[in-house]
Amino acid sequence: MTGLTLRLKATDFSSGGIVPEALPPPVIGPFEKVLFGVKSTGIATGVIGSVTYEGDGVDTLLCGFSNPFIGSNTVNVTLTGARAPALQFPAVIGSGNHTAANFVLYDTAGFAVGDTACVICLGSVPGSRYLDGRTGNGTVGLALNSDVPFTGAMWKMLDAGAGAFSLQSLGSVDGPRFLDGRTRDGSVGLAPNNNQPFTGARWEVIKLQGGVSFSLRCLGDVEGPRFLDGRTGNGTVGLAPNTDPPFSGTHWGIFRR
């Protein structure tokens, strides 16, 4: 549940090992869910080991597990690096000799007025996820990441008054920059500012799922669909009438950079 890309750093076992048909992936992308398998390699030995990843601002992300032949199952985690204070890394494991352990990494830092952030779509369909303001032509879509050439995938979070935000694209090409919801027809683009007549350039940011994800509700004067919706299947962005299924693209992660 983070926008981080994690890279496999090490595996270590004092007992048992990894199932060859279910290896830990070498790279875990933003918001990916992955599965790997481990098993005993001897008679009555069980599995005791760990898999470790690293990433931007994360020096060590260790997933440790102990499933002994006799005794209780346990998990242990290690999280170090510059970003560690803004992350949570809970883990649980079931009982018995044939069980599963779950490790979840999520961001708790949030954002504030004046922050530069990436806005990442959590839609259930695989595809591009980074909200991208194309300042050269005033359009908005989804990009693969926030690196060059996708400079428009970095946003300044601005105070729009009365608790609302405006999102200003930091794209390197001159042009309109303010995320603008067109509630009349459900489209999204960029406006030159957040003043009249661009009332759709003001957004209410609403916490979802305990603050791990957010919805962005357009405050445009004209009635119509209002929730920013990333269509990860084709990389487009529009407005949806609500945040319920099937509109999984209305759930977003907002991460300071």
Secondary structure as UniProt FT lines:
FT   STRAND          6..15
FT   STRAND          17..18
FT   HELIX           20..22
FT   STRAND          27..28
FT   TURN            30..31
FT   STRAND          38..39
FT   TURN            43..44
FT   STRAND          47..55
FT   TURN            56..57
FT   STRAND          58..67
FT   STRAND          74..80
FT   TURN            82..83
FT   HELIX           84..86
FT   STRAND          87..88
FT   STRAND          91..93
FT   STRAND          101..103
FT   STRAND          106..107
FT   TURN            113..114
FT   STRAND          116..121
FT   STRAND          130..134
FT   TURN            135..138
FT   STRAND          139..143
FT   TURN            148..149
FT   HELIX           151..153
FT   STRAND          155..161
FT   TURN            162..163
FT   STRAND          164..169
FT   STRAND          178..182
FT   TURN            183..186
FT   STRAND          187..191
FT   TURN            196..197
FT   HELIX           199..201
FT   STRAND          203..208
FT   HELIX           209..211
FT   STRAND          213..218
FT   STRAND          227..231
FT   TURN            232..235
FT   STRAND          236..240
FT   TURN            245..246
FT   HELIX           248..250
FT   STRAND          252..256
//
